[in-house]
Amino acid sequence: MDFKSSDTIPGPRTEDRLPHTAEAAVKIVIVGGFGVGKTTMVGSVSEIRPLTTEETMTQAGIGIDDNFGSASKTATTVAMDFGRISITDQLVLYLFGTPGQERFWFLWNGLFEGALGAVVLVDTRRLEVSFDVMGRLEERGVPFVVAVNSFPDAPRYPVAELRTALDLPEEIPILDCDVRRRASSRDVLMTLMRFLHSLAMKGALT
Amino acid sequence: MTPPQRQRRSPGQPPAVPPPADTPPKEGELRNPERLFVIGGEAGGERAADLDLVTLIVARADPPVSATPEQAAVLRLCAAPLSVAELSAYLSLPYSVVAVLLTDLLAAELVQARAPIVRQKVADRSLLEAVMHGLQKL
């Protein structure tokens, strides 16, 4: 392995270190089509400069190269941008944005399974690019909210019309946002948390 | 102008992508691709899969003389708690490679792993309330 000497690896800046009391972390995943603003959203609320982690996977069994009938495996690298918010001295929240090819996100074992929930970021100019990812979240039972990142030249639809188009039940929140603004991104996360809380209340009652 | 129309899916529905038809699947690659550590077959007794992207890792000791450069780097970075994802980012190594490294370090008791809180069927309301409270301070 070509590895840099351990002395040359830049670690977290002093102010980016977590306190020793940090006991546990939770994560939220932000998904959406290319260029919809996932990385921007991570960056606008993160306390650290967003970082990138990656995973190398093989394509065998994904059904992408079916037409070629090839049994050979191609390594594919999936990158994931993430940021961090310290909730308390004990609890840390990580936000993962998912750039690149969405067909690979769900092969990253444990990315969605352990997540508290997800934010589906949509661009009304290309609503359909988020259809598949919503379906996959539904299949896996991952709760999510839909945040419409308002681009100036994008068509504006009433929420009711969007809800019908996205075939979403009444209880799933749909809200407008401007992910460049920290307060707006925070409101999206708060909406997700309130939604998860309402699900927990419902679960406790049944 | 009318937006395009989606169709809702439900939990447990089969994935939209069909498995490849013409190539006989080898063991373990029916649907999911292997992780690097499976391909390499390097992982020891403990399962690296028990780690999560947000498992917090803390060093328990200084790097021993026998430590590889990678292990020494992990131990140095984890002087304060650091998630597996952050380790992967700072080391510029894929997640599964870091998982293998950590599996060895855990077995040697050189690091401690603080498991993440994962989503339960019925979510922990006090946890959700703590996160909301933290977000309000942003």
Interface residues (C-beta under 8 A of the other chain):
Chain A: M1 F3 K4 S5 S6 I9 P10 G11 P12 R17 L18 P19 H20 A22 E23 A24 A25 V26 K27 V45 L51 T52 T53 E54 E55 T56 M57 T58 Q59 A60 G61 I62 G63 D66 G69 S70 A71 K73 T77 M80 F82 R84 I85 S86 I87 T88 L91 V92 L93 Y94 F96 R103 L107 W108 N109 G110 L111 E113 G114 A115 L116 G117 T124 L127 E128 F131 D132 M134 G135 R136 E138 E139 R140 G141 V142 P155 Y157 E161 L162 T164 A165 L166 D167 L168 P169 R182 R186 L189 M190 M193 R194 L196 H197 L199 A200 M201 G203 A204
Chain B: M1 T2 P3 P4 Q5 R6 Q7 R8 R9 S10 P11 G12 Q13 P15 A16 V17 P18 P19 P20 A21 D22 T23 P25 E29 L30 R31 N32 P33 E34 R35 L36 I39 A49 D52 L53 V54 T55 L56 V58 P63 P69 E70 A72 A73 R76 L77 A80 P81 L82 S83 A85 E86 S88 A89 Y90 L91 S92 P94 Y95 S96 R114 A115 P116 I117 V118 R119 K121 V122 A123 D124 R125 L127 L128 E129 A130 V131 M132 H133 G134 L135 Q136 L138
